[in-house]
Amino acid sequence: MAAAVLWYEQGGSRSLLSYTSNLMDKSSLPLPQTKLDRLASVHRHLPRPLRLAGEAGILTAETTFLDYGGDANHHPADVVYLADILNIIQSPEERQDVLQDAWKLTENVLIVAASVTVSEVNQGKIAYGKEGVIPMNSVHTYYEKVELKRELERILSVEATPAGLGVYFIFRNPADAQIYHFNQGRSRSIIPPLNPDATALIAQEEILTPLMEFVADWGRLPKIKELSTAKAIIRQFGSLEQAFYQIQAATSEEIWQQIQEKCRQDALIYLASLIWEKQCVPSFSEFSPQIAANFRALFGNWTTAKESAQNLLSQLESPDAVTTACQNSPLGKKLPGALYVHFWAIESLDPILRLYEAVVRRHLGQVDGATLIKFNLEKPIISYLFYPEFDTDPHPALEASLRIHFPEGRIRYRDYRQADNPPVLHRKETFVTPDYPLYELFETLTREEEKLGLLNKSRGIGTRNGWLDYLAAAGVEIQGHTVIVSSESKTTYKPLKTTPKIERHRAAIVRNAISRPMRLGLEAGFFTEGTTFFDYGCGHGGDIKRIAEQGFSSSGWDPYYSPDTPRTPADVVNLGYIINVIEDLEERRQALIQSWELTQKVLIVASLVLVDDRNSGQVAYGDGVITRRHTFQKYYEQEELKQYIETVLQVEAIPVALGIYFVFRDQQLAQRIQSYRFRSRTTVPKLLKSFDEYREILTPLMEFASDRGRLPVPGELPQEPQIIAEFGNLRRAFKVIMEFTHPEEWEAITEKRRKDIITYIAVTNLLKRVQLSHLPLEIQNDIKALFPSYRTACIMAEQLVFSLNDIELVARSCKNSSVGLLKPNSFTVHVSALETLEPLLRIYEGVVSRAIGRMDEATLINFSLKKPRISYLFYPNFDQETHPILHTRMDIDLIDLRVIYRDYDNDDNPPILHRKDACVTPDYPQYEKLVKLTHQEENRGLLDRPWEIKTLKNWQKRLEENCAEIRGNIVYWRKDADPYRLKILKAAAALRSRQKKQMQPEPDLS
């Protein structure tokens, strides 16, 4: 990271996020992307070439980066990015000079992106650029794909590796190119769980997990220099071999054999595709040490490896090999002329089909965003099909296809986005393998459709209109992945003559308390003296009544319950759960526009959204379905709702919770509210001696300095004239304050505020850097006082955001935190302690809350140490119970922003929390009692073998076994316990206590 900061100072390379801020466009990509490709990290917002590089591990937190066309000052960098320039420059000589100059500046990888021409079925020749299909420009130069590769290699005399259509990676070190190719075709790795009784290994899980991960990735034991925890493992177990031997004994040996076989097949596919590309067998000395070690470990020797690869390649070249492999495949959906499989299932296909597809990718690069692969049985053609809503839509529509003719590599593209009647999918489970996360959901849907005979007729239902007409005729609705049979007989197949009357008013809820959106509005500080409120679509008027009870002018309108109330402008307007009950698209849009027109300060928009439930699949279904109560419900995904609001209103919508957005009329107010979310609590430093003489006049200055971490600028403090009259200026006055307080306390406050601002800037500028002049004046003054410049602050913030891609760096920050409950795979803190964490972790959580919104009732925040995932946990009785019960959990995956929800309310054995004291800060109420309770539990052995006491019943069993009961925050011996048993337990507890004291270091009395 230090190197990256250095480049900033030199003015050369810059952060990828700052680059992105100049390129972000709210419109969707021309080629749709599958949900798994929508990265929530910074890669998600990068241009396609840089996103491919990020996903390949080429861009890391420490990478120095130069945008050759965007940066005025050219300096050497790890990664140099050359995009679109080759299309714009007309002179071949000048193109050559630019390429050679960019290559001279490249220390690791040169990324070249240029628009290439492909054939489109309906439009003829089209341009495919760094963000997919783009309009062709008559003055630009466009390449054929093969032509671009040849020109790059002719000019630079180095192999150009295809990374995607029109994107090439040119590696300075050939070994890096080999590793890149090898990684592109690797199977997913799965680590077998350790047996619960392998307590010795579980205790060493932190150092053993990297070893298990390495073997799962490569199918072999690592060399010492390849494993970060190798020395620690050798100290503990004697050798890596001995450690892994014990791991095998404590796990499923069969799974490790399967892993090795998968890795052997991955290596075989890589080598065979390389031989096909080079048209010769490479010598063993040409491979990097890591890949050479793989061949030796997986095949025994090089001869066996190359002969196996040649044999597989000869099978592929034999007539009908692909057709036979497709027809015999137990995976995928077979139609008379083709086999269709999901990308997820590629690794499980016959090696011949895997090699066939790998050879195409050798020529083409990654087809990012594709969902399915179609193997043509009659011609040497592979097609990549794009179904961006494959996971969420029960019958997703095709949006685009990319067809490649083998072996010449001719490409043909087809865009279905404007098609009136695109193809749709049925029987989704047939495209994937049984371990696909949604396999059972897909299979259940198909089973229900088969029971009703909906799939008996194959002709006509393969297109969207044909399928919808067929469902309507059958009297069937599909809500999400659930089949609903209406009152019409399903055997008549008569078209429905009328659309059911939509009774919107029945969707209104009679509330006993203020609604969740309005509670969040109150907590955000929108309501101050004189604030007016209007509820657009007020239903029964519960929010109007409760806001009025708090002393604010409040009114509302509803087309059914309050149609005669005038719609009047107000400071705060609520559009709560309205747009999801309006079935007419234009009327839904107008409701949003009209409520915005009434808004003077902030519009609060709330709608039902889709989340995945671990027990029930998706807990909200469909895209505009009529419910059995005849109330229409439009369920959005969280990102979809944000995009809809912003598209209609052309203003940023800020998520504050799942399904709830604030839309600000005044953008400075928006920034002010955003900054409040990242402000830590501070207190005025204690006085060392009597301050009575100056207390009245200097208290306002002390409060200001402790609040902002700086001195006020002229005109910012109302009491400034009196202070200047007494002391001459504010600095002299503050010098007096310093004499009566500890200076280091003020320094700590300043540092705390500096971290707050870094966090705020990082999250606020995630998509686009906000100009300093657009920030509230007090925040501008904060930045000027606490940083050399706004640019410097942005650079520091952007570097931290980019560091989020490194999960090991995030895990390291968690492990170094003085607050939080650290476990082998997770780190948990109370929401009140979030502000005490390092900026990297606060930004990590802030990115999630920026995209999704924080679960507003969350008690704890859980950071995964192994995956890019954050969880919000709700313990309603956290303060009342010594071991509170988990009520709800919401997991957010940063890779695809998928929200997974779980409700434990009806669980008869729910998870519980131990070591509460570790989750909170020392100033938390009753902290000392919590610490004492944990110490007591440790001394009694109650917290030993923590994996056994994760749930309520298991904890109760542990207490009973140890003759213990907890009242208040104290552990007592049970009075009805067996005396002999009690005597043994007390002796053991006393021994633990003595051993613990002996382990504590002696105090320094010097």
Summary of the structure (lengths in Angstrom):
residues: 1006
radius of gyration: 31.7
end to end distance: 40.1
largest distance: 99.5
contacts: 3174
relative contact order: 0.06
helix: 44%
strand: 17%
